[in-house]
Amino acid sequence: MSDKPKIVIIGAGSASFGPTTLATIVRDARLRGSELALVDLNEAALETVTGVAERMSEAWDAGMRISGSTERRDVLANANFVIVSIETPPREKLWRLDWEVTMRHGLRQPYAENGGPGGLMHACRQIPHFLDIVRDMEELCPDAWLINFSNPLPRITRAVTKYSTIKVVGKCHQIEVGYGLTAVLLRHRYNIQIPANISLQSDPGNSQLIHQMAAAGRQFLDIKSAGLNHFIWLVDVRDKATGEDLYPALRAALADAPPTLEPLSLDLFRVFGRLPLPGDTHLVEYLPYGYNAATKPWETYRLHLYDWDGNEATRDFLNHMMAEMAHGRMAVDGMREAASEGAVELIAAVALNENYYDETVNVPNRGAIVGLPAETIVEVPALVSGLGISPIQVGELPPGVTALLRREAELVEMVVDTAVSGDRQLALQTLLLDPMVNDIGQARAILDDYLKTFADYLPQF
């Protein structure tokens, strides 16, 4: 690799990850003079994000060579890093349909994004686009790293490792909820103020509170987690100043936990002896405990659906903000303090051999978690350097936790193969192995409805 890497961002116009990822790359002094190529199929979004990048580079003296294209093949040649954050549009409409279709057949999914029948359809829409990208990478930049921000993250990342030769790592910020959760539980110990009726469930309107609680946690705590993406468990928690093991204090704090604080997560903590960290909305997607029509656990555990309308409104606001910056009507300096999504640290560490400790990466297991297959995409800490990304050997988790992870890991293999092959029989088998599905006739009806509803988005079927 040359002194300055070539970085390609596919889906650069993404309102979710685009602005912060762009800002953290351009502001980083280690990457001054790098080449930055931006790709988006939406010409208007591409023009906007390219304008913002150029303004940032000029204002922050980054000296970057910036280009934009709607055709990724025009810019992929000799890339060192390819960041991908894409969604099959229209995002919220399709996600809502993932949930509504199963409701027509008597199955109320608790979230429908990454697990359950909705997670299968999401993967089937996303994975073919990723494999098209990696085929171009194999031809034009075969030694590049692909940094994936797209959901369903472990399924997409596994598809890349299973069906291509490209190096890939998945990045997710969900450990922020883990820091917030531990901070709230240990609030009395560290005099952390919390609002009434606190909940850390994932929603656009809850983002600021999650960041606030995570910042409080990071001030006092060091945590280590392991598992699968959106299904990670607290392995170790210590006082940042003294190194004291705080797991005993965390268990004691269960007795005084706010009743609105991730009730499902805390119930599982009581049962399995380890605290799950992603927050209830994501966690419940991989479990059979959230959909029983008779007992209505979504009421018991206060499980909320995603705020689809709120996310659309948030995207519209961010797109407006980007346009204002691109046309010089808003300063870019406000983005200089944007929180990193983790891409820039990986890029700098690999490109400059910095021996960087990353709290969470999604990579093949290779023995990091005992009891899971080597090829399973796990989310664990890692050492990142010029040698690449080396997962930390976490060791054993409690047997019950390992069993839950193993079940999901095996399901991921079938989801990936279904998404690639378009085999209807395999799709039915995959649905029947999902922990949310317990009726063969219902599974057949859901699959038939899904394939009819999403026919335009699933050419492989």
C-alpha positions in Angstrom: 0.0 0.0 0.0 1.2 3.5 -0.8 1.6 6.0 2.0 -1.9 7.4 1.5 -4.7 5.0 0.9 -7.5 5.2 -1.7 -10.9 5.0 0.0 -14.1 4.3 -1.8 -17.5 4.9 -0.1 -20.4 3.1 -1.7 -23.7 4.5 -0.5 -22.0 7.8 0.3 -25.3 9.6 0.3 -26.7 7.5 3.1 -28.2 9.7 5.8 -27.5 7.1 8.5 -23.8 6.7 8.1 -22.7 8.9 5.3 -22.3 12.3 7.0 -20.4 11.0 10.1 -18.2 8.5 8.2 -17.3 11.2 5.7 -16.5 13.8 8.4 -14.3 11.4 10.5 -12.3 10.4 7.4 -11.7 13.9 6.1 -10.9 15.4 9.5 -8.3 12.7 10.4 -4.8 14.2 10.1 -3.3 10.7 9.4 -5.3 10.5 6.1 -4.4 13.9 4.7 -3.7 13.7 1.0 -5.6 10.4 0.6 -7.8 9.7 -2.4 -11.6 9.6 -1.6 -14.0 8.3 -4.2 -17.8 8.7 -3.4 -20.4 6.4 -5.1 -24.2 6.7 -4.9 -26.8 5.7 -7.4 -28.8 8.8 -6.6 -27.2 11.6 -8.6 -28.6 14.4 -6.5 -27.4 12.8 -3.3 -24.0 12.1 -4.9 -23.7 15.7 -6.0 -24.6 16.9 -2.4 -22.2 14.6 -0.6 -19.3 15.3 -3.0 -19.8 19.0 -2.4 -19.8 18.5 1.3 -16.6 16.4 1.1 -14.9 19.1 -0.9 -15.9 21.8 1.5 -14.7 19.7 4.5 -11.4 19.0 2.8 -10.8 22.7 2.1 -12.0 23.9 5.5 -9.9 21.4 7.4 -6.8 21.5 5.2 -7.1 17.8 4.4 -5.8 18.0 0.8 -7.9 15.1 -0.3 -8.4 14.1 -3.9 -12.1 13.8 -4.1 -14.3 12.4 -6.9 -17.8 11.1 -7.3 -19.5 8.6 -9.6 -22.8 6.8 -9.9 -20.8 3.9 -11.4 -18.6 2.1 -8.8 -16.5 0.4 -11.5 -15.3 3.8 -12.5 -13.6 4.3 -9.2 -12.8 0.9 -7.6 -9.5 0.3 -9.4 -6.6 0.2 -6.9 -8.8 1.0 -3.9 -7.4 0.0 -0.5 -10.6 0.3 1.5 -14.2 0.1 0.3 -16.9 1.3 2.8 -20.4 0.1 2.0 -23.6 1.5 3.5 -26.5 0.6 1.2 -30.2 -0.3 1.5 -32.6 -1.5 -1.1 -35.1 1.4 -1.4 -37.7 2.4 -0.3 -36.2 1.4 3.1 -39.0 2.1 5.5 -41.8 0.9 3.1 -40.1 -2.4 2.6 -39.3 -2.9 6.3 -42.9 -2.1 7.2 -44.1 -4.7 4.6 -41.7 -7.3 6.1 -43.7 -6.8 9.3 -47.2 -6.5 7.9 -47.0 -9.6 5.7 -46.5 -11.9 8.6 -49.2 -10.1 10.6 -51.6 -11.2 7.8 -50.8 -14.8 8.7 -51.0 -14.4 12.5 -47.4 -13.8 13.4 -46.5 -10.6 15.1 -42.7 -10.0 14.7 -41.2 -7.8 17.5 -38.9 -5.8 15.1 -38.5 -7.5 11.6 -35.2 -6.1 10.6 -32.4 -8.5 11.2 -34.0 -11.7 12.5 -37.3 -13.5 12.1 -39.0 -13.8 8.7 -38.4 -10.1 8.1 -34.7 -10.6 8.5 -34.7 -13.3 5.9 -36.4 -11.1 3.4 -34.1 -8.2 4.2 -31.1 -10.4 3.6 -32.6 -11.7 0.4 -32.9 -8.2 -0.9 -29.5 -7.0 0.3 -27.0 -9.9 -0.3 -27.2 -10.0 -4.1 -26.2 -6.4 -4.3 -23.2 -7.0 -2.1 -22.1 -10.0 -4.1 -22.2 -7.7 -7.2 -19.9 -5.3 -5.4 -17.4 -7.9 -4.4 -17.3 -9.4 -7.9 -16.2 -5.9 -9.1 -13.7 -5.7 -6.2 -12.3 -9.1 -7.0 -11.5 -7.8 -10.5 -10.5 -4.2 -9.8 -9.1 -4.1 -6.2 -8.7 -7.7 -5.0 -6.6 -6.8 -2.0 -8.9 -4.1 -0.6 -10.8 -4.4 2.6 -14.6 -4.1 2.5 -16.0 -2.3 5.6 -19.7 -3.2 5.9 -22.2 -0.9 7.7 -25.3 -2.4 6.2 -27.9 -4.7 7.8 -28.5 -7.5 8.3 -24.8 -7.1 9.1 -23.7 -10.7 10.1 -25.6 -12.2 7.2 -24.2 -9.9 4.6 -20.7 -10.2 6.0 -21.0 -14.0 6.0 -22.2 -14.0 2.4 -19.0 -12.1 1.5 -16.7 -14.5 3.2 -18.6 -17.6 1.9 -19.0 -16.5 -1.7 -16.0 -14.3 -2.4 -12.3 -13.9 -1.8 -12.6 -10.3 -0.5 -11.5 -9.4 3.0 -14.4 -8.0 5.0 -15.2 -6.6 8.4 -18.6 -5.5 9.7 -18.9 -2.5 11.9 -21.8 -1.6 14.3 -22.1 0.9 17.1 -24.6 -1.1 19.2 -22.0 -1.5 22.0 -23.0 2.1 22.9 -26.2 0.7 24.2 -24.1 -1.7 26.3 -22.2 1.2 27.9 -25.5 3.0 28.5 -27.1 0.0 30.0 -24.3 -0.7 32.5 -24.1 3.0 33.3 -27.8 3.1 34.3 -27.5 -0.1 36.4 -24.5 1.4 38.2 -25.9 4.9 38.4 -25.8 5.1 42.2 -22.2 4.0 42.4 -21.1 6.8 40.0 -23.8 9.4 40.7 -25.1 9.3 37.2 -28.3 11.1 36.6 -31.0 9.4 34.5 -34.4 10.5 33.3 -37.6 8.9 34.5 -39.0 5.9 32.6 -35.6 5.4 30.9 -35.4 3.1 27.9 -32.5 2.4 25.6 -34.4 0.8 22.8 -33.3 1.6 19.2 -35.3 4.4 17.7 -34.4 7.7 15.9 -35.9 9.7 18.8 -33.9 7.8 21.4 -30.5 8.3 19.8 -29.5 11.3 21.9 -30.3 9.6 25.2 -28.4 6.5 24.2 -25.3 8.7 23.4 -25.7 10.6 26.6 -25.8 7.4 28.8 -23.1 5.8 26.8 -20.8 8.8 27.4 -21.5 8.5 31.1 -20.6 4.8 31.0 -17.4 5.4 29.1 -16.3 7.9 31.6 -16.2 5.3 34.4 -16.3 1.8 32.8 -14.4 -0.5 30.6 -16.5 -3.3 29.1 -15.7 -6.3 26.8 -18.4 -8.1 24.9 -18.7 -11.1 22.6 -21.4 -12.8 20.6 -23.1 -12.1 17.3 -24.0 -8.7 16.0 -27.0 -7.3 17.8 -26.7 -10.4 20.0 -23.6 -9.6 22.1 -23.2 -10.4 25.8 -21.1 -8.7 28.5 -18.0 -10.7 29.1 -16.2 -8.3 31.5 -16.9 -5.0 33.1 -14.4 -3.1 35.2 -13.9 0.3 36.9 -11.8 2.3 34.5 -9.7 3.9 37.2 -9.1 1.0 39.6 -9.6 -2.1 37.4 -12.1 -3.6 39.9 -14.4 -6.3 38.5 -17.9 -4.8 38.6 -19.9 -7.9 37.5 -20.8 -8.6 41.2 -22.0 -5.0 41.5 -24.0 -5.3 38.3 -25.8 -8.4 39.5 -26.6 -6.7 42.8 -27.9 -3.7 40.9 -30.6 -5.8 39.2 -32.7 -5.5 42.4 -32.9 -1.7 41.9 -33.1 -1.5 38.1 -35.6 0.9 36.6 -38.7 -1.1 35.4 -38.6 0.5 32.0 -34.9 -0.4 31.4 -34.7 -3.1 28.8 -36.9 -5.6 30.8 -36.2 -8.5 28.4 -32.4 -8.0 28.6 -32.5 -7.9 32.4 -34.7 -11.0 32.6 -32.2 -12.9 30.5 -29.4 -11.6 32.7 -31.2 -13.2 35.7 -31.7 -16.5 33.8 -28.3 -16.9 32.1 -26.0 -15.0 34.5 -24.6 -12.8 31.7 -26.0 -9.4 30.6 -27.0 -9.1 26.9 -26.0 -5.6 25.6 -27.7 -4.7 22.3 -31.0 -3.5 23.9 -34.3 -5.3 23.7 -35.4 -4.2 20.2 -32.5 -5.9 18.5 -32.0 -8.7 21.0 -35.5 -10.0 20.7 -35.1 -10.7 16.9 -33.0 -13.8 17.6 -35.2 -15.3 20.3 -38.5 -17.1 20.6 -39.7 -15.0 23.5 -41.3 -12.0 21.8 -44.2 -13.1 19.6 -46.6 -15.4 21.6 -50.1 -14.2 20.7 -51.6 -15.6 23.8 -49.2 -14.1 26.4 -48.3 -10.9 24.4 -44.7 -10.6 25.6 -44.4 -7.3 23.7 -46.6 -5.8 26.4 -44.8 -7.5 29.3 -41.4 -6.4 28.0 -42.5 -3.1 26.5 -41.2 -4.0 23.1 -41.8 -1.3 20.5 -41.8 -1.5 16.7 -39.4 0.7 14.9 -40.5 4.3 14.2 -40.6 4.1 10.5 -42.1 7.5 10.0 -39.7 9.0 12.5 -36.7 7.6 10.6 -38.0 9.0 7.3 -38.3 12.4 8.9 -34.7 12.1 10.4 -33.4 11.2 6.9 -35.1 14.1 5.3 -33.6 16.5 7.9 -30.1 15.1 7.5 -30.4 15.3 3.7 -31.5 18.9 4.0 -28.6 19.6 6.3 -26.1 18.1 3.9 -27.6 20.1 1.0 -27.2 23.3 3.1 -23.5 22.5 3.8 -22.9 21.6 0.1 -24.1 24.9 -1.1 -22.3 26.9 1.5 -25.4 28.0 3.5 -24.3 26.1 6.6 -20.7 25.7 8.0 -19.2 22.2 7.9 -17.3 22.8 11.2 -20.3 21.4 13.2 -19.5 18.0 11.7 -15.9 18.1 12.9 -17.0 16.7 16.3 -19.2 13.9 14.8 -18.9 10.6 16.6 -17.0 8.0 14.6 -18.7 4.9 13.3 -15.4 3.1 13.4 -14.3 3.1 9.8 -11.5 5.7 10.1 -9.8 3.9 13.0 -9.7 0.6 11.0 -8.4 2.3 7.9 -5.6 4.2 9.8 -4.6 1.1 11.8 -4.3 -1.2 8.8 -2.7 1.5 6.5 -0.3 2.8 9.1 0.2 -0.4 11.2 -1.0 1.3 14.4 -1.7 -1.7 16.6 -5.2 -0.4 17.4 -7.5 -2.2 19.8 -11.1 -2.2 18.4 -13.9 -2.9 20.9 -16.1 -4.6 18.4 -15.6 -6.0 14.9 -17.6 -8.5 12.9 -15.2 -11.1 11.5 -14.9 -14.9 11.1 -14.7 -16.6 14.5 -11.5 -18.6 14.1 -11.6 -19.7 17.7 -12.4 -16.4 19.3 -15.5 -17.8 21.0 -15.3 -21.4 22.0 -18.1 -23.6 20.7 -18.9 -21.6 17.6 -17.8 -22.7 14.1 -14.7 -21.1 12.7 -16.6 -19.5 9.8 -19.3 -17.9 11.9 -19.3 -14.1 11.8 -18.8 -13.1 15.5 -18.7 -9.7 17.1 -15.7 -9.5 19.4 -12.8 -7.2 20.3 -9.8 -7.3 17.9 -6.2 -6.1 17.4 -6.0 -4.1 14.1 -2.6 -3.5 12.4 -0.8 -3.9 9.2 -1.3 -7.6 9.5 -5.1 -7.1 9.3 -7.8 -7.7 11.8 -7.0 -10.3 14.5 -10.0 -11.2 16.8 -9.2 -11.5 20.5 -9.6 -15.0 21.9 -12.5 -14.5 24.3 -12.9 -18.1 25.3 -16.0 -19.7 26.7 -19.4 -18.2 27.3 -22.0 -19.8 29.6 -23.4 -23.0 27.9 -26.9 -21.6 27.5 -25.6 -18.4 25.9 -23.4 -20.4 23.5 -26.4 -22.6 22.6 -28.4 -19.5 21.7 -25.6 -18.1 19.6 -24.9 -21.5 17.9 -28.5 -21.8 16.8 -28.5 -18.3 15.2 -25.1 -19.0 13.6 -26.5 -22.1 11.9 -29.5 -20.2 10.8 -27.3 -17.6 9.2 -25.7 -20.2 7.0 -29.2 -21.2 5.6 -30.3 -17.6 5.2 -27.2 -16.8 3.2 -27.6 -19.8 0.9 -31.3 -19.0 0.5 -30.5 -15.4 -0.5 -27.9 -16.5 -3.0 -29.7 -19.4 -4.6 -33.3 -18.3 -4.6 -34.3 -21.8 -3.8 -37.9 -21.8 -2.5 -37.6 -25.1 -0.8 -34.5 -24.0 1.1 -36.4 -20.7 1.9 -39.2 -22.7 3.5 -36.7 -24.8 5.5 -35.0 -21.6 6.6 -38.2 -20.1 7.9 -39.1 -23.3 9.8 -35.7 -23.2 11.6 -36.3 -19.6 12.7 -37.1 -19.4 16.4 -40.2 -17.2 15.7 -41.9 -19.8 13.4 -43.7 -22.8 14.9 -46.2 -23.8 12.3 -45.5 -25.3 8.9 -48.7 -24.1 7.2 -48.1 -20.6 8.5 -44.5 -20.7 7.2 -45.7 -21.7 3.7 -48.3 -19.0 3.7 -45.8 -16.3 4.8 -43.3 -17.4 2.2 -45.8 -17.4 -0.6 -47.0 -13.9 0.4 -43.5 -12.6 0.8 -42.4 -13.8 -2.7 -45.5 -12.3 -4.3 -45.2 -9.0 -2.4 -41.4 -8.6 -3.1 -41.3 -10.2 -6.5 -39.7 -7.0 -8.0 -37.0 -7.1 -5.4 -36.1 -10.8 -5.5 -35.0 -11.7 -9.0 -33.1 -14.7 -7.7 -36.5 -16.4 -7.0 
